[in-house]
Amino acid sequence: MEEPWYNKYKQYRRAKWGKDFKLWKILFDGFLVGAKSEPYDPFMEMVLDMFVDVGNARIKEKPIVMHPFNYGPELFHAMDLEPLMQEVFSVGLAPMHANEFYIDLTNQIGYGDNPTLCNAQRPLIGAFENGIAPIPDIIFFLSTPCNSIATTYQVFQYLTGVPQFNIDIPYWDYNDPNSEFFDEKTLDYILNQLKYFISWLEQQTNRKLDEEKFKQTMIWVNQARENISEFNELLKTVPCPVNSLEPMKNFLTMVTRGGTEVGVKATKLIRDNAANNVKNGVAGVPGENIRIAWPYTHVFFDRELFPWLEETYKASIIMDLLGFYPVQPHDTSTIEKCFESLAKGTLDFSMIGTCRGPAEYYVDYVMRWVKDYKIDCVIIPIQFACKHAYSITRLIAESVRQETGVPSLIIACDPYDSREVTSETIRGKIGEFLTEVVM
């Protein structure tokens, strides 16, 4: 990062965000130090700004809303509330293994164990107990995709004592009347809850929803969705025009800056980079030999896993479950259409659309992935705590094999805790699968 940019953020090391921001500031400093040695990256600038904005919101007494990874923040941006995506904190610590102390602390105080509750959320309990995790002003979560979030967020509310709201995500399809899973009440069900949530937020924060600002927010979020939709189409190109980590940038943009002009610019830059590479015949992985679908999350404690696969096997991971952001752009011509777009985006958000209903949602999603992106194999590093997905993986693998002949590898591990199954073991299993089955 160029010196002026580095100095711009360096000053925030001394910012007085509060004692509960101690670990947040350490994490911010880790990102900043890493960025210093790299060329200037607008995406990294956006990430650093996100850290700073959350910290400054405390100083300015701007309400902070903590939400999980499966909900876009556009409504919060529209109401001038500061979103804090919880996993930025608890999962952001995983590549440095700094989350493991807080996982153990959470175990020691008696809250579950690794096989039953997801470590994407659990470290925050230990951090709250130590008083070094940011205390939000409001907590918000969804009933889907898992019981782990619904259970753990109730503990967050108990520990912090702040107001909490949750939305029940319906099971049935909303957009295909010919589907056996269609229910005409689905969209109205989620839409009514979102409107009630807005009135609740207005009461809790003394901030009214400005309809014109909300409309602009939804215009921006749908412009970003269009950029991502075009990016996803470009990844059908052989060889893939970007490296395996690039799609995750779209997800992180939409889950932290969805509904902002910054989010539009970031997704446009990502799309344009892919388009230029397609135009110029540039491969994200030179000599691409294998195209992998990864319909689960990254193994977050091993940040070099994807680069290792690229270098060792010339393998391109054509998006992971989160990076394959599926929400399509919607009509925003009226306020009511904007509300519909908000509701549809909630139902279709990464991991929600695949995991909120019958197994067919997930299976069909992966099947389209395999066919549309010319996939050679499927790899799923799954944890038991993700019980809804864990129970479907064998069905996914068998369905893909029967219909396409493409093989799958299911690896039982904890993507957030390296002590359950080590990087060496995971890499060994993938390597054996690629050399003995795929190649």
N, C-alpha and C positions, 0 to 999 in steps of 0.2 A: 504494500500500500504506500502511495506517495506520502511524503512527510507531512504536508499540510493536512491531509485527511487524517492521518494518524494523530496529529496534535489536536485536531478538532475533537476527537473522542477521548484522548488521554486526560483531558481536564475533568472528565466525569468520574475518574477514579476517586476524586476528592469530594464528589457531590454528597450532600447530606440527605440521602434518601430515607434513612431510618435504620434502626438496628435490625429490623426484620428483613432488610434487603441485603444483609451481609453475604449470603451465599449467591444471591442474584448478581451482586457486584463482582464476586469472584468468577462466576460463569461469564459475565460480560468481559472481564479482563482476559479470560482465557481465549475468547473469540478475538479480542482486539490484538493480543500478542500473536496469535496465529495469522491474522490478517496483515500484520506489519511486514512479514517476510514474503508476502505474495504480491503480485501486480494488483493495481486498483481493480476492484470488482464491484459494480453497482449493486449486485445482489447482496454482497456482504455489507455494503453500506446500509441497505435496507434492514438487514438483520441487526446491525449495531444501533440503528435508529430506533428499532423496536425496543431494545433493552433500555435505551435512554428515555424513550417516551413513557414507558411504564414507571421508571424511577421518578421522572419529573412530574408525573401525574400525582404522586404522593405529595410532593412539595407544593403543587398548585391546588391541592385538594380536589382534583378531578376524580370522580368515582372510577374505581378499577373493578372490572368484571372478570372474574376467573371462569374460564370455560374449557372443556376438553377438546381434544384434537379433531373431533368429528363434527364440529359446528363452525361455520364461517362467521366472521365478526362484523359483517356489513351493517346489521342493525345497530350494533354498539357504536360504530363509527358515525352512523347517521344521527345518533342521539348525543354525540359528543361525550361518549363514555370511553374509557381506555380499556381495550381488551387485553387480557393476559392469558394466553394459551398455556394451560398448566404443564403440558408435556415439554414445552420449551425448557422448563426448569428441570423436571424430574428425569426426563429422557436425555436432555442436553448434558446431564452429568455423566451419562453412561459411557461415552467414548473415553472418558478420563478415569472410569471406574470409581468416580467420586460418589456415585449413588449407592455403592454397596454398603458403606458405613450406615447410611440411613435406612437401607433395607433391613440390616441387622438390628438397628435400633427399633424399627417398627415391629420386628419379630419379638424383641425383648419386652416391649410393653404389651404384648399379647394380641397383636392384630394379625391373625392368619399366618400363612406360610406360602412359599413360592408356588406350590402346585395348585393352590386354590384361588389366589387373588393376584391380579396383574401388577407386575413391578413397573409398569409405565406410570402408575399412580402412587403406589404404596410408599416410595421414599419420602414423599411430601409429608406423610404423617410424622415420621421421625424428625424431619426438618421443622415442622410446626412445633413439635414438642421441645425442640432446642431453641425456638424463638428466632430462627435465622432464615425463614422462608417468608416472602411477602404476604402479608395479610390483606386480602382483597376487601372491597366494600360490599361486593355481591358475589354469590356463587351461583353458577348456572350449569345444568347438565341435561342430557337427553337419556331416555330410558334404553336406548339402543346405541351401540351394538352389543353391550354385554352387561351381565349382572354385576361384574366387578366394578365398573364405573358407578353404577347406581348405588351400590353398597358403600364404596369408598368415599364418594362425594357426601354421603350423609355423615361420615366420620369427619370429613373436612369441616362441614358446617358445625358439628358439635365442638370441634377444637377451636374454631375461630369465633363462633357466636354471631356471624354475620348473616343477613337475610339470604335465603336460598330459593331458587325456582327451578323446577324441572318440567320438561315437556315429554309427554308420552308419544312415542313414534308408532304410527299404525303399521299393521302387518301387511296390508293388502296393496295391490297395484293401483295406480291412479290414472295411468295414461294409455292403457290399451283395453278398450271395452271387449275385445275378443279373447282376452286372457282369462284362463280359469281362475286366476287370482284377483281379478278386477273387482273393485268395490267403489261405486260412485260416491260414497261418503268419505273416502280416504282424504282427498284434497281439502275438503271443507273441515274435516276433523283437525288437521294440522294447522290450517289457516286460522280457525277460531282460537286455537291455543296461542298462536303467535300474536294475535291481536290482543288477547288478554294479557300476555306477557308484556306487551308494550305499555298497556295501561298500568300494570304492576310496576314496571320500571319507572314510569312517570311519577308514581306515588313515592317510590323509594328514593329517587334521585332529585326530585323537583326539576326535572328536565322534560320538556314537552317535545314530542316528535314533530318536527317541522316537515310537512309533507313535500315541500319543494326540495329540501335537502335530502330527504329520503329517496325521492325520485332520482336525483342526481347520483346518489350512492348506488342505486340499483342499475342505473345506466352504466356506471363504471364497472360494477361487478360483472355485468353481462358482456361488456367489452372485453374484460379479462377472460371470461369463459370462452368467448369466440377465439381469442388468441390461443388458448390452451387446446380447444377443439382442433384448430388448424395444426398446432404442434403435434397432437396425437396422431393426426393423419400423416404427417411427415415421417413419423417413426415407423410407418409401414414400409418405408424405403429400405432396400437391401443394397449395401450395408446400412445399418442404422447411422444417421447423421450426427448423433451426439453420444457422449459417453454415458455410462450407466447411472451416474449420480445426477445427471441433469434434470430428469423428470421430477425429482423430489423438490427442486426449486419451485416448481409450479404449485405443488401442494403447500409448501411453507409460505408462499406468497398469499395464497387464498385463505389460509387458516390464520394469518396474522394481519394481512393488509387487503383482504377482499373488501371491495366497496370503496377503494380509494384510488385517486389518480396515480399514486405510486404503484399500486398493484397492477394497473393497466400498463404502465411503462415497463415494469419488470417482466410481465408475461409476454409483452410484445418483443422485448429484447431477446428473450429465450426462444420465442418462435422464429424471429428473424435470423438468429444464429443457426437454427436448424435448417431453415429455408435456404440460406446462403450455402451451407454445407451440401445440401442436396443438389443445388444448382452447379456447384463446383466439383461435385464428385468426391467430397471429403467424408471419410468414415470416422465415426466416433471412436471406433476400435479398428485401427489399421489391420487389414488381413482378417477381418471378422470371419469366424469359423462356426460359431454356435450362437443361436438366438434363444434366450431364456425368458420365459414368463415367470414372474416371481409374485404370485398372488397372495402375499402376506407382507408384513412389515420388514424393514431392514433388520439385520442383526446389529443392533445399535452399538454394542460394546466393541465391535470389530469394524472400525471405520475404513480399514484397508481391504475388506473382503471383496468388494466389487472391483476395485483396481487390481487386486491380486488375480481375480478371475479373468479380467481383461488381458493382463500381461501373460499369465500362465497358459490359458486355454483359448485366447483370442475370442472370448465369449462376451457378447453384449447382453446385458439384462435390459430387456425392453419394458421398462417400467416395473415398479413394485405396486402393491395394492394401494398405497397412499398416493404415490406419484402418478398413478393412472387416474387422474382426476376426471370424473365422468360427466359432470354437470354441463348440459348444453345451454347456449344462450337463449334467453326468452324475450318476449315482447314486453317493453316497458313504456308503452305509449300513454298509459293512464295510471293513476295511483292504484286502482284495483289490480291492474296487471302487474304492477310492482310488488304488491302483496302476494299475488300468485307466484311470482318468480321467487320471492323469499321462501315461500312454502315448498315449492318444487326443489329449490336448491337444498333445503333442509332434508328432504326425503331422499335425494340422490347423492348427497355429499360422499366423499371418499369413505369407504367401509360401511357407511349407513345403507346405501342403496343395495349393497350385496348381502348384508347381514341382518336386515330388519324383518325378514319374512321367511318363506319356505326355502328349502335347500336349492330349489330350482333357480332362484335368483343368482346365487353364487356360482352354481354349475354353469348356467348359461353365460354368465359374465366371463368366466375363464374360457369356455368353449369359443366364444367370439374372439377373445384375445389370441388364442392359439391359431385360429384360422386366419384372422385378419392380418396378423403380424408375422406370419410365416415362422412360427415358433418350432424349435427343435426339441425342447424339453421344458418341463415345469418343475420348479423347485419351491418347496414350501417349508420354511423353518418355523415350526409351529410350537406354541406353548400350551400346556394343559389348561392354564388359567383362562385361555381364550376358548372356553368350552363350546360356544356356538360354532366357531370355525373349526376347532379341533375335530368335532364330530362329523364334519362334512368332508374333510380332506380326502379320506379314502374314496368316498363317493365321487369327488371331483376327479381324482386320479384314474379311477376305473372308467368313468364316463369319457374322459379325454382319450384314454387308450382305445376304448372300443370304437369310438367314432372317428378318430384321426390317426391312431397308431403312435401318437407321441407319448414317450415315457415320462413318468413323474417320480420325483424323489421327495419323500416326506421326512423331515429331520425333527425329532423331538428335542427341543432346547428352550432356553429362556433368552429371548433376544435382548434382555436388559441386564442380565446377570451372568458374567463370564464363568462363574464358579459352578454353575449347574452343568453345562456342557461347554468345554473350552473351544477357543478358536481353532486350535490344532485339530480337535476331533471333528468339528464342523467342516473345516476345509478338507480334511481327509476323506470324509464321506462324500462330499461333493466331487472331489477329484476322482475318486473311485467310480462314482456314477457316470461322470462325463467320459472317462477313458474306457470303461468296461461296457457301458450301455449305450451312450449317445454317439460317441465317435466310432 
